[in-house]
Amino acid sequence: APLLVQPVDPRTVILGKWLNASLFSTVGTLLTVVLGMNLLKLAPLEKLQITLPLDLVTQVQMVAVLVPLALAITAVQVTLALTAKSFKEAQTYISLMSILPVALSFGGSMGGQEPEGAILFAPVLGHIELLRGLVADGVVDPVRTLGVGLACFAIVALALWQCTRVLKSERVLGAA
């Protein structure tokens, strides 16, 4: 509780929490892409008749596509952690959130139709489609990448605004 009695602007506290957590999510994204792609170079993909672009340019493009999503997810997680009434409730929300990419991936490919239109600018599904295009064609659509990135940053702004709002309220003091 010493933090709550210090004259620190709630935006500063929230921004610090988010930046700290974002550093870990960004480094985790970078390591996952680089190590995963380099480990695939050791697999006998040609024997399986699989061709994947595993070069450095592709890795950089993947990281560039995924970092805005990592930042948005981190902001949402900070918001959930701050607004949940208990640790168990926060864990439940975050567990449900982790199912979202799988559900969207399967949902997007069901029925044999490719997603199209504005849904391609939605975070997660838009990222899945951008990465699918990168792996299949070796190309990232810059307009969709920008659109999906802007959507992610809008989520960051909304989530951090909500965190600041909650931290300014007296409800947080009652829970402490």
Secondary structure by P-SEA (a helix, b strand, c coil): cccccccccaaaaaaaaaaaaaaaaaaaaaaaaaaaaaaaaacccccccccccccaaaaaaaaaacaaaaaaaaaaaaaaaaacccaaaaaaaaaaaaaaaaaaaaaaaccccccccccccccaaaaaaaaaaaaacccccaaaaaaaaaaaaaaaaaaaaaaaaaaacccccccc
